[in-house]
Amino acid sequence: MNITIPKRDLLRIIGRAASVADKKSTMPILSSCLLVAANGRVESSATDLTMTIATSAPCDVSAEGRACIPAKHLFDRVKALPDAPVKIVVANNRATITSPGSSRRFQIATLPAEEYPPIDGPGDGTRLPFAAADLARTIGRVIHAADIEGARPGMNGVHMRWIGGVLRAAATDGRRLAVDETKCNPEWSPGEIMIPLRAAVEIRSICDGLRTESGDTNVFLVVGDRTVYLLTSASEFGARIADGAFPPIEQVIPKAPKKPTTISRVALLDAIKAASISIEAFGGVTLGFADGLVTVKGESGDGGEGAEDVPCDHHGERVKIAVASRIMLDALGSFDADEIALAYRGELDPVVVRAGSQTAVVMPMRQLPVATFDERKAHEMADDADMPVAYCVGCVVWMAIPLYRNERPACAVVKVWSTEQCAADHADRINEAIGGLHELVQIRRCGGRREDGSRGVCRR
């Protein structure tokens, strides 16, 4: 194979392949991309067996052929070349990469192209036309709320449903929900699909880049029984549909008061960012609603705090709601409108954010009294109780564990965990930890033997 191609075009097609190729795979073939040069074009393909990508670009083909080259290695070397056409020559299981007019050159060992896994096409399926900008915007408005941990497959991605001329995209991780509804062709047959998170990120990236890369603004989603494909004029991206049932969000969105509070989105966003400086990582801020304003306040366990008043049209009884700052910032950042409507009923009820076609739901945090950690006090608590005692400071749980060394009392204070949700939400976990450690403490007191004579180990 012998081709010459503009550096920009080569980086585009190889970059797409590198983002799909499995970098951590124990099979080197899956971390590679397949280059096929023929008929004045070169096509770059990659797969990790759950997603596939095939992208092509015009080039000068001096000799047709196929080559399987590690995607990340190829991308890094092409990027290091001067901004000029790039020449790739493959012979004797090696790819030589050069740029005319430069003495810089690279060589990479290739893999057998015939061993590369076959990549299937979209086949038959429901074909849904989109404007690339609209599809990217729809996914971008909700993707921040998807479950990134993947513990619940039904939430690990973006759910799309179309019926009656309305396309609804939604995502949730159990602590927040994001929904965006737009108009679509009413002649589309009703359907739904769960796009995995990684695939949704790639679809959004491809659509965002279309206008700058090729000027193409039209794409198609081809929805099959187990796969979804994104088709453009120069690429095909496919992924398996995620398993699991998406929760019925109609039951999740709470009933809100008749008159929500209107507030500037940018002003509230900036106030939460400022208040977040005074809290611990993954901590929360309180939104205190009073007549004509909302006070955004962040407190930390060392006695520090930050607050700011933001004008709003709230009137009536005072309401104070604690929310996770990172989640609230993500929700507000996904909106495009200058003004948003906040709906709430009480300090333990979710906060509903609405503007235009977008809706976001943020679950509240339990409010805990903020105090400065006093190690001596924790020691006294543990000594008096003669067993482990949990000591909560903000969202951090400390545990005072009484120990006995040479029949003399001692105490170890350890940090058990710091969570995004307040410790008050985890009373069962705290009690379970205390109960489990109590036996170990008693074992230490009696010389390391249980009542039945067996030995135990006291872990600190």
Secondary structure, DSSP 8 states (H G I E B T S, - for coil): -EEEE-HHHHHHHHHHHHHHS-TT-SSGGGGEEEEEEETTEEEEEEE-SSEEEEEEEE-EEEE-EEEEEEHHHHHHHHHTS-SS-EEEEEETTEEEEE-TT---EEEEE-B-GGGS-------S-EEEEEEHHHHHHHHHHHGGGS-SS-SSGGGSEEEEEEETTEEEEEEE-SSEEEEEEEE--TTS--EEEEEEHHHHHHHHHHHHHHHHHT---EEEEEE-SSEEEEE-SSEEEEEE---S----HHHHS----SS-EEEEHHHHHHHHHHHHTTS-TT-EEEEEEETTEEEEEEE-TTS-EEEEEEEB---SS-EEEEEEHHHHHHHHHT---SEEEEE--STTS-EEEEETTEEEEE-EE---------HHHHHHHHHHHTS-EEEEETTEEEEEEEEEETTEEEEEEEEEEE-SS-GGGGHHHHHHHHHHHHHHHHHHHTTSB-TTS-B-----
